[in-house]
């Protein structure tokens, strides 16, 4: 990672300012890595901004709670971002490498230099013409990478941001049950050394009683497929990618379940699948057959102009192949 970090530092130092952006429907890995990088840049006295509409009604509840802990982190959005773009601005993209998945895809055409930092398996429609394009699918999360960048530079991360980052790692590793490598635990230990608070982490992981019961109802209706896979259909309701992911992670806790798939309506014309695996089943290869991607234990797809039932049928076909 040393060459990556040296190259990244060089780009940061020669840029007028830095804009950090993640994917739409940000989770705590996307937010945590964005805030972590911004925290490092603030320690460097570098002008930096996080592209996020903090008033967006579709943002996940735990992401909103995390943002409330750090309300003054130079947030910008599609209404005012042009005020902050300079001739020599650097755009750093975290937790995705696909332009269409960006929180605001058009921003790429308005900056001169782009860096991509991701941990998902590389797809064919990746962002091109970048100064640095770094993907490591063995990473538990992008938070892990940013933690090591902080350690490498000796620029600290604030305790509250470290807490958000640690929570992002907990979620992406399903409480350190998946992709829990030695490096992941080392990164987690480093975040604790930066002041990550387990109480803050636990509060960010909390949900309302109504949210819990809603998910419990869906989980109750799930079924086992091919003896070691769980499939859950979120019929007659509109969901978020985060909710699909949470249900898939919960299904992995059941006896004999090696992989889980949650299918739900994400919009009027979009149906999505969130897939999770304990490691023996490569859910990324299954999602790629449907047009999605991710990595072996954590993948997803979003399909337009289809139905939940039709996508369920396509999923079973992809599994069979």
C-alpha positions as CSV (number, residue, x, y, z in Angstrom):
1,X,0.0,0.0,0.0
2,X,3.0,2.3,0.4
3,X,3.2,3.2,-3.3
4,X,-0.6,3.9,-3.3
5,X,-0.4,6.1,-0.3
6,X,2.6,8.0,-1.6
7,X,0.9,8.6,-4.9
8,X,-2.3,9.7,-3.2
9,X,-0.4,12.1,-0.9
10,X,1.3,13.6,-3.9
11,X,-2.0,14.2,-5.7
12,X,-3.6,15.7,-2.5
13,X,-0.6,18.1,-1.9
14,X,-0.6,19.4,-5.5
15,X,-4.4,20.0,-5.7
16,X,-6.2,23.2,-4.7
17,X,-8.8,21.2,-2.8
18,X,-10.4,17.7,-2.5
19,X,-14.0,16.6,-3.0
20,X,-14.9,13.2,-1.6
21,X,-17.9,11.4,-3.0
22,X,-19.4,7.9,-2.5
23,X,-22.3,5.9,-4.0
24,X,-26.0,6.7,-3.9
25,X,-27.8,5.3,-0.9
26,X,-24.6,5.6,1.2
27,X,-24.0,3.1,4.0
28,X,-21.7,3.5,6.9
29,X,-18.7,2.2,5.0
30,X,-19.2,4.9,2.3
31,X,-19.9,7.6,4.9
32,X,-17.2,6.4,7.3
33,X,-14.5,6.3,4.7
34,X,-15.5,9.7,3.3
35,X,-15.5,11.3,6.8
36,X,-12.3,9.5,7.7
37,X,-10.5,10.8,4.6
38,X,-11.9,14.3,5.2
39,X,-10.7,14.1,8.9
40,X,-7.2,13.2,7.7
41,X,-7.2,16.1,5.2
42,X,-8.4,18.5,7.9
43,X,-5.4,17.4,10.0
44,X,-3.2,18.2,7.0
45,X,-4.8,21.7,6.8
46,X,-6.1,20.7,3.3
47,X,-9.4,22.2,2.0
48,X,-11.8,19.2,1.7
49,X,-15.5,18.6,1.2
50,X,-17.8,15.6,1.5
51,X,-20.5,15.3,-1.3
52,X,-23.6,14.4,0.6
53,X,-27.1,15.9,0.8
54,X,-27.6,15.6,4.6
55,X,-31.3,16.5,4.1
56,X,-32.0,13.7,1.7
57,X,-35.1,11.8,2.9
58,X,-33.8,8.5,1.4
59,X,-30.7,8.4,3.5
60,X,-30.6,5.4,5.8
61,X,-31.5,6.1,9.4
62,X,-28.2,5.0,10.9
63,X,-26.4,7.2,8.3
64,X,-28.5,10.2,9.3
65,X,-27.7,9.5,12.9
66,X,-24.0,9.3,12.1
67,X,-24.1,12.6,10.2
68,X,-25.8,14.2,13.2
69,X,-22.7,13.4,15.2
70,X,-20.5,15.4,12.8
71,X,-22.7,18.1,11.4
72,X,-19.9,20.5,10.3
73,X,-17.8,18.3,8.0
74,X,-18.0,20.6,4.9
75,X,-20.9,18.8,3.3
76,X,-21.8,19.9,-0.3
77,X,-24.5,18.7,-2.6
78,X,-25.7,19.0,-6.2
79,X,-27.2,22.4,-5.6
80,X,-23.9,24.1,-4.5
81,X,-21.0,21.9,-5.4
82,X,-20.0,24.1,-8.4
83,X,-19.0,26.8,-6.0
84,X,-16.2,24.5,-4.7
85,X,-14.8,23.1,-7.9
86,X,-11.5,24.8,-8.9
87,X,-9.2,24.4,-11.9
88,X,-7.1,22.0,-9.9
89,X,-9.6,20.2,-7.8
90,X,-9.2,16.5,-6.9
91,X,-12.2,14.2,-6.8
92,X,-11.8,11.1,-4.6
93,X,-14.4,8.4,-5.1
94,X,-14.8,5.8,-2.3
95,X,-16.7,2.5,-2.1
96,X,-17.7,2.3,-5.8
97,X,-15.9,2.3,-9.2
98,X,-19.0,2.8,-11.4
99,X,-20.1,6.3,-12.5
100,X,-23.7,5.4,-12.5
101,X,-23.6,4.4,-8.8
102,X,-22.2,7.8,-7.7
103,X,-24.2,10.0,-5.5
104,X,-24.0,12.5,-8.3
105,X,-22.6,11.0,-11.5
106,X,-22.2,14.3,-13.5
107,X,-19.5,15.6,-11.2
108,X,-16.8,13.5,-12.9
109,X,-17.0,15.6,-16.1
110,X,-16.4,18.8,-14.1
111,X,-13.1,17.9,-12.4
112,X,-9.7,17.5,-13.9
113,X,-8.4,14.7,-11.6
114,X,-10.1,11.6,-10.3
115,X,-9.1,8.9,-7.8
116,X,-11.0,5.7,-7.2
117,X,-10.7,3.7,-4.0
118,X,-12.9,0.6,-3.7
119,X,-13.1,-2.9,-2.3
120,X,-15.6,-4.5,-4.7
121,X,-14.8,-6.8,-7.6
122,X,-13.9,-4.8,-10.7
123,X,-16.8,-4.6,-13.3
124,X,-16.5,-3.9,-17.0
125,X,-18.2,-0.5,-16.8
126,X,-15.6,1.0,-14.4
127,X,-14.6,4.7,-14.2
128,X,-11.8,5.4,-16.7
129,X,-9.2,8.2,-17.1
130,X,-8.3,8.3,-13.4
131,X,-5.1,9.4,-11.8
132,X,-5.3,6.5,-9.4
133,X,-7.6,3.5,-9.7
134,X,-7.3,1.2,-6.7
135,X,-9.5,-1.8,-6.0
136,X,-8.7,-4.5,-3.5
137,X,-11.5,-7.0,-3.1
138,X,-9.7,-8.7,-0.2
139,X,-10.4,-5.6,2.0
140,X,-13.3,-5.8,4.4
141,X,-14.3,-2.3,3.6
142,X,-12.9,1.0,2.3
143,X,-12.8,2.1,5.9
144,X,-10.0,-0.4,6.4
145,X,-8.0,1.3,3.6
146,X,-8.6,4.8,5.0
147,X,-7.5,3.6,8.5
148,X,-4.2,2.4,7.1
149,X,-3.8,5.6,5.2
150,X,-4.2,7.5,8.5
151,X,-1.6,5.3,10.1
152,X,0.8,5.7,7.2
153,X,0.5,9.5,7.2
154,X,0.5,9.9,11.0
155,X,-2.4,12.3,10.5
156,X,-5.1,11.4,13.1
157,X,-8.8,10.8,12.8
158,X,-11.2,12.4,15.3
159,X,-12.7,10.0,17.8
160,X,-16.3,10.4,16.6
161,X,-15.3,9.7,13.0
162,X,-13.3,6.7,14.1
163,X,-16.4,5.4,15.8
164,X,-18.4,5.8,12.6
165,X,-15.7,4.1,10.7
166,X,-15.6,1.2,13.1
167,X,-19.3,0.8,12.8
168,X,-19.0,0.6,9.0
169,X,-16.5,-2.2,9.4
170,X,-18.8,-4.1,11.8
171,X,-21.6,-3.9,9.3
172,X,-19.6,-4.8,6.2
173,X,-18.0,-7.8,8.0
174,X,-21.3,-8.9,9.6
175,X,-19.8,-8.3,13.0
176,X,-16.4,-9.7,11.9
177,X,-17.8,-13.0,10.7
178,X,-17.1,-12.3,7.0
179,X,-13.8,-11.1,5.5
180,X,-12.4,-10.8,9.0
181,X,-8.7,-10.9,8.0
182,X,-5.8,-10.1,10.2
183,X,-5.6,-6.7,8.4
184,X,-9.3,-6.0,9.2
185,X,-8.7,-6.6,12.9
186,X,-5.5,-4.5,12.7
187,X,-7.5,-1.6,11.2
188,X,-10.2,-2.0,13.8
189,X,-7.6,-1.9,16.6
190,X,-6.1,1.3,15.0
191,X,-9.5,2.9,15.0
192,X,-9.9,2.1,18.7
193,X,-6.5,3.7,19.3
194,X,-7.9,6.8,17.6
195,X,-10.7,6.9,20.1
196,X,-13.5,4.8,18.5
197,X,-16.2,4.5,21.2
198,X,-18.0,1.2,21.5
199,X,-21.0,3.0,22.9
200,X,-21.3,5.3,19.9
201,X,-20.9,2.2,17.7
202,X,-23.7,0.4,19.5
203,X,-26.0,3.4,19.3
204,X,-25.4,3.6,15.5
205,X,-26.3,0.0,15.1
206,X,-29.6,0.4,16.9
207,X,-32.9,0.4,15.1
208,X,-36.5,1.3,16.0
209,X,-39.0,-1.3,17.2
210,X,-41.0,-0.7,14.0
211,X,-38.0,-1.3,11.8
212,X,-37.1,-4.5,13.7
213,X,-40.7,-5.9,13.4
214,X,-40.9,-4.9,9.7
215,X,-37.7,-6.9,9.0
216,X,-38.8,-9.8,11.2
217,X,-42.0,-10.1,9.2
218,X,-40.1,-10.4,6.0
219,X,-37.6,-12.8,7.5
220,X,-40.4,-15.0,8.7
221,X,-41.7,-15.4,5.2
222,X,-38.2,-16.3,3.7
223,X,-37.6,-19.9,2.5
224,X,-34.7,-22.2,2.1
225,X,-33.5,-23.0,-1.5
226,X,-31.3,-25.9,-2.5
227,X,-30.8,-26.8,1.2
228,X,-28.2,-24.1,1.9
229,X,-29.5,-20.8,0.5
230,X,-32.2,-18.5,1.9
231,X,-34.4,-16.3,-0.3
232,X,-36.6,-13.5,1.0
233,X,-39.1,-11.6,-1.1
234,X,-40.2,-8.1,0.1
235,X,-43.5,-8.1,-1.7
236,X,-46.0,-5.2,-1.6
237,X,-43.7,-2.6,-0.3
238,X,-40.9,-0.3,-1.4
239,X,-37.5,-0.8,0.3
240,X,-34.0,0.6,0.3
241,X,-30.8,-1.2,-0.6
242,X,-29.7,-0.9,3.0
243,X,-32.8,-2.7,4.2
244,X,-32.3,-5.5,1.7
245,X,-28.7,-5.9,2.8
246,X,-29.7,-6.0,6.5
247,X,-32.2,-8.8,5.9
248,X,-29.6,-10.8,3.9
249,X,-27.1,-10.5,6.7
250,X,-29.7,-11.6,9.2
251,X,-30.6,-14.7,7.1
252,X,-26.9,-15.8,7.3
253,X,-27.4,-16.4,11.1
254,X,-29.7,-19.3,10.4
255,X,-28.6,-22.9,10.7
256,X,-27.3,-24.4,7.4
257,X,-27.6,-21.1,5.5
258,X,-24.4,-20.5,3.4
259,X,-25.8,-17.7,1.2
260,X,-28.8,-15.4,1.3
261,X,-30.7,-13.3,-1.3
262,X,-33.2,-10.6,-0.5
263,X,-35.3,-9.2,-3.4
264,X,-37.3,-6.0,-3.1
265,X,-38.8,-3.1,-4.9
266,X,-36.4,-0.1,-4.8
267,X,-38.4,2.2,-6.9
268,X,-41.4,2.3,-9.3
269,X,-39.3,0.6,-12.1
270,X,-36.4,-0.9,-10.2
271,X,-36.1,-4.2,-8.4
272,X,-32.9,-5.1,-6.5
273,X,-31.2,-8.1,-4.9
274,X,-28.8,-8.0,-2.0
275,X,-26.7,-11.1,-1.7
276,X,-24.5,-12.3,1.2
277,X,-22.4,-15.4,1.6
278,X,-20.4,-17.1,4.4
279,X,-17.6,-17.6,1.8
280,X,-18.1,-21.0,0.2
281,X,-20.7,-19.7,-2.3
282,X,-19.5,-16.8,-4.6
283,X,-22.5,-14.6,-4.7
284,X,-20.7,-12.1,-6.9
285,X,-20.6,-14.5,-9.8
286,X,-24.3,-15.1,-9.4
287,X,-25.1,-11.3,-9.3
288,X,-22.9,-10.7,-12.4
289,X,-25.1,-13.1,-14.4
290,X,-27.9,-10.7,-13.6
291,X,-25.9,-7.6,-14.4
292,X,-24.7,-6.7,-10.9
293,X,-21.5,-7.2,-9.0
294,X,-19.7,-6.8,-5.7
295,X,-17.4,-9.4,-4.2
296,X,-17.6,-13.1,-3.3
297,X,-19.4,-12.6,0.1
298,X,-21.2,-9.3,-0.6
299,X,-22.9,-8.5,-3.9
300,X,-26.0,-6.9,-5.3
301,X,-27.9,-6.0,-8.5
302,X,-30.5,-3.5,-9.5
303,X,-32.7,-4.3,-12.5
304,X,-35.1,-2.0,-14.3
305,X,-38.5,-2.8,-15.8
306,X,-39.0,-6.1,-14.0
307,X,-40.9,-7.6,-11.1
308,X,-39.9,-9.3,-7.9
309,X,-41.3,-12.6,-9.1
310,X,-39.5,-12.3,-12.4
311,X,-36.2,-11.5,-10.7
312,X,-36.7,-14.4,-8.3
313,X,-37.0,-16.7,-11.3
314,X,-33.9,-15.2,-13.0
315,X,-32.0,-15.6,-9.7
316,X,-32.8,-19.3,-9.5
317,X,-31.7,-19.7,-13.1
318,X,-28.4,-17.9,-12.3
319,X,-27.8,-20.1,-9.3
320,X,-28.4,-23.2,-11.4
321,X,-25.9,-22.1,-13.9
